[in-house]
Amino acid sequence: MAPTFGYTGRPSFRSVSFEHSCNDLLLVTGGAGYIGSHVVLALRDAGHAAVVLDDLSTGRRDLVPDGVPFVRGDVGNGMLIRRVLADHSCRAVMHFAGSIIVSESTSEPLRYYRNNVTASFLH
């Protein structure tokens, strides 16, 4: 089921079924970016806890809501990802740490491939 939108203009996940309890944290990569930060707000509004991982290359720390754990780091750092998943007992990952600037993706395709594809795999 697709997220619904309420009066705030932010996605609402109240109608989305998660296979975990609200006590379990979700890791939101790219959670300090525009889309990721709105997802974190929607998760919080729906009673779900999150921890944000972002390298702040395009995101902003002030977009992460107060009280939400924040880890500054690279989504491609497998050791860091494992530590965050273990330390926060994360049960799911929502990945928004992708690079999206079209002109850069054509001039630096390998960098985009690394960040958008291979960084998603734990090594």
Secondary structure, DSSP 8 states (H G I E B T S, - for coil): ---EE-TTSSEE-TTS--SS-TTSEEEEETTTSHHHHHHHHHHHHTT-EEEEEE--SS--GGGS-TTS-EEE--TT-HHHHHHHHHHTTEEEEEE------HHHHHHSHHHHHHHHTGGGS--
